[in-house]
């Protein structure tokens, strides 16, 4: 699963969250880790991270996640 950056930005705007740093703080995450997830440099999104993002953004996982098959 990967985070769709444009969808995440839309959800952030609806909640009045202006930056990834602010979102990370609200989720109790490190902003560098969040940025790596958003930019696709880290492929695995944990269930705990999904839960935190859903809670803070008042969203469902499908609102900001998409499936990307592995390249083996």
Phi, psi and omega in degrees: 000144177229158178270130176274108188301316182296321178292320179297317179297321178297314179296320178299315181299319179298331180265001179077021179267118189269332185225161174295327178298315179297316178299315179300317179298316180296330180271353183072032182245164171282132184293333178291318177297317178297316180299320178297321177296314183295320182277357177081011178280346174232119189275329186271118176258117183288158177300322178297320178293318178299315179302313181297315180297317179299316181296310183292320184271355184051056186222172174256154181307321180294346178287338183220359179249151172217156181274133175229114182298149177288148175256109181253000000 
